[in-house]
Amino acid sequence: MRSRHFAAEPGACEEDEREGEDGGSCGEGHVEIAVGVIDVVVAGEVPEKQRDDGAEAGCEEGQEARGQREEEGGEESEVAEGNAEEFCGLGGSSHSASSLSGFVMNFRDTPLEYRLMAGTAQIPLYSATKVAQEAKVREADNGMCWATFGEVHNSSDELQKIVQAVPAVIAAALRQRAWYFVPLAIGEDEETVVAPDYTVDLGDRAICHRNVRFGGSECIFISTRLMQDRFALAFEFLINVGHHFVDVVGVPQSFADLAWSQASTDVRGETSQDAWESRRRALDRSRGNEVDERAKTSYFESTFADALAIYMLSLTVDFDYADLREREYPLLAAPALAERLRHVAEMFPPNSGYEFEIRYRRRV
């Protein structure tokens, strides 16, 4: 596997912006096609509306909504706790529960009700439960669990390289989670459904990712067909990983001290809309010397998740720092970001086959 590089340039904020793109279209051709719906009725199932994380952006690359983490929601199935042999990929996974880092998700038999629209061609919509049961779950060398379902337009090798970029120490904290790369994840009426292929109509209804909890485990469905390229897909996955890691372990004090020292000295810009807004609230001059502690905590969480995502992205693809720019806020000064990334790299060294490197481009 070739090594990856992160290209950072001082003064990158003067570069052209990467234009925003609405996550619904993504350049796919219009196809007139009927849409079928497969409803899964789960005995005793109670829909559960999950909280809005408010930190992770949907369709991170090329969108101006990076500061608002897309809503999470889903159905929680009844979980049969006794059978340790069954895993999230019932009927499809070739792994036993013990070989998949302890991520176990059991399903009781559920009656299915099918309702299909008439038409010359049909694309069924599958419930998140059905996809989790049928998709073949794999485990990367770092312990991350992942699967594909439908026409994702990405090779297994390509997705494996993205997933394997997550350092093993980070992956170890996410053993009760699995990521599903699907064409389109759609959240409507507190229910998550998956389209196995793309149409313009379904793309308009889809969102970049949906989180669905089953008992003590969580499945994250990522809409690959809303991503413009590998850069966008990798960033969507890795920013999601970053926020989940922060949810589990919090923010190291050493990183919080570094980020706060930069903010206190008024270093230019930030790494996301959330980080920019929470920093502004925490240091609101109208409060005098008083610091908004709640905003400060939010700032630490946002900046650490952002730094993790950018660091892991640099292990996955070569890119220019200016590619991360969006219109709502100024991008963090490159030397300050480099300092954060080096700190993260010291805590979470790259896996074998990956390499972290910061390169500065000389001005001519």
Protein Blocks (a to p, Z undefined) as FASTA:
>chain_A
ZZddddddehklmpccdddddfklnopacddddddddddddehiacdddddeklacghkb
opaklmpccddddddddddfklmmbcfkgokaccdfklngopacddddddddddddedfb
dcddddfklmmmmpccdddfkopacddedjeopafklmmmmmmmpcfklmmmmmmbccdd
dfbdcdeehiacddfbdcfklmmmpcfbdcddehjbccddddfklpfblmlmmmmmmmmm
mmmmmmmnopafklmmmmmmmmmnopghifbfklmmmmmmmmomklojaccfklmmmmmm
mmmmmmmmmmmmmmmpgcdfklmpcfkbccddfklmmmmmmmmmmmmccdehiacddddd
ddZZ
